[in-house]
Amino acid sequence: MKILNDPIYGFISVPDPLLLRIIDHPWFQRLRYIKQLGLGHLVYPGALHTRFHHALGAMHLMGEAIATLRSKGHVITEEEALGARIAILLHDVGHGPFSHALEHSLVEGIGHEAVSALVMDALNDEFAGALTLGIRIFRDEHPKRFLHQLVSGQLDVDRIDYLNRDSFYTGVSEGVIGGERIIKMLQVVEDKLVVEEKAIYSIEKFLVARRLMYWQVYLHKTVVACELMLVETLRRAKHLAMSGVPVFASPALLRFLSAEHDRSSFHDPQVLADFLKLDDHDVMGAVKVWGDHSDPVLSRLAGDLVHRRNLRIKLQNDEWPPSKVDELRRTVATQLGISETNAAHFVLTGSIVNNAYDPGKDRIELRYKDGTLRDIAEASDNLGIQALARPVTKWYLAWPRWLTM
């Protein structure tokens, strides 16, 4: 048994040699160099924790959840417990650096969940089939479906860990939740994960914390602006590379800049292997060099990002009028001496959605002493919780702060 010191939970254990072999694998060790919150540290300086931290914390919470359910009489074999830990340990292994920015610029039609599944399959071949049960739980193909809900659901250990961990490292106290109490209140009814009724206030706090963390951290308007800048920087670099213009990049990053890659590409073992060489250093090392590129669009985008001359951004409830967007793009084109087409890299509009609780996908249900089940949005007397069951959409408009209007 390996003992690790975690700043959130204290000493946590790695209870099986197979888990330690997975952790020691280069593809998992790469998560040490991918920040959990991407460019969030440009707003919250302490947000430098990594996906490696998060994966280990989620594995620990999975063990706690399994122990709770076993104590309530639910049969979970040692093989299933190991499989569930494998599933949650590897659930983020397919993340690229600045994952969501990467998914909107360098790769098309495949998200990190699908990449994680492909990575698990490749690791399973290397580990002679030892990960099979964990993969089945991850893909919701195991008969005990509540184990998959612990990995991916409205109340999974993934969310419980990242809310407390992200709150800790950002200093945003609104994200602190009673994760330990929620886990102690877990129950299974008809192969479905539910919570005991006395956990209602902890669940309410969990949902409110999630909504607040999205607005204050994950969808903080400055974080959104910086991620938009990174997306446009990568798109411009890719456009140049595919046009034959030399751009500096590590060999792995250059593969994704120089050609189109979609879901089918990742079935090529070499493409997957190159993707798994990418981390934050590849991207930011290249961006630093691009600040001196001869292309004025790329150099301005990269230089502004490196020196944190982030875009101004405003949010509103309605879509921004095209005339306003076009006006800003014309002004940028004039001031930088570039075409209006290229000015579109600097003036950006779109929408962001905060959906803290989506009962249409998966419900959080309370189990009462008489055995009845009620959805949290119906059971709560807090009108705010009922409101959380509805998504909130805001429209952004971002433009350069150096723009003189």
HELIX and SHEET records of a PDB file:
HELIX    1   1 PRO A   17  ASP A   24  1                                   8    
HELIX    2   2 PRO A   26  GLN A   29  1                                   4    
HELIX    3   3 ARG A   30  TYR A   33  5                                   4    
HELIX    4   4 GLY A   38  LEU A   42  5                                   5    
HELIX    5   5 ARG A   51  SER A   71  1                                  21    
HELIX    6   6 GLU A   78  LEU A   89  1                                  12    
HELIX    7   7 SER A   99  GLU A  103  1                                   5    
HELIX    8   8 HIS A  112  GLU A  126  1                                  15    
HELIX    9   9 THR A  132  PHE A  138  1                                   7    
HELIX   10  10 ARG A  145  VAL A  151  1                                   7    
HELIX   11  11 VAL A  157  THR A  170  1                                  14    
HELIX   12  12 SER A  173  GLY A  175  5                                   3    
HELIX   13  13 GLY A  179  LYS A  184  1                                   6    
HELIX   14  14 GLU A  197  ALA A  199  5                                   3    
HELIX   15  15 ILE A  200  MET A  213  1                                  14    
HELIX   16  16 TYR A  214  TYR A  218  3                                   5    
HELIX   17  17 LYS A  221  MET A  242  1                                  22    
HELIX   18  18 PRO A  251  SER A  258  1                                   8    
HELIX   19  19 ARG A  263  HIS A  267  5                                   5    
HELIX   20  20 PRO A  269  PHE A  275  1                                   7    
HELIX   21  21 ASP A  280  TRP A  290  1                                  11    
HELIX   22  22 PRO A  296  VAL A  306  1                                  11    
HELIX   23  23 PRO A  322  LEU A  336  1                                  15    
HELIX   24  24 GLU A  340  ALA A  343  1                                   4    
HELIX   25  25 ILE A  376  ALA A  379  1                                   4    
HELIX   26  26 LEU A  383  LEU A  388  1                                   6    
SHEET    1   A 2 LYS A   2  ASP A   6  0                                        
SHEET    2   A 2 GLY A  10  VAL A  14 -1                                        
SHEET    1   B 4 LEU A 186  VAL A 189  0                                        
SHEET    2   B 4 LYS A 192  GLU A 196 -1                                        
SHEET    3   B 4 GLU A 365  ARG A 367  1                                        
SHEET    4   B 4 LEU A 373  ASP A 375 -1                                        
SHEET    1   C 3 ARG A 312  GLN A 316  0                                        
SHEET    2   C 3 VAL A 392  TRP A 399 -1                                        
SHEET    3   C 3 LEU A 348  ASN A 354 -1                                        
END                                                                             
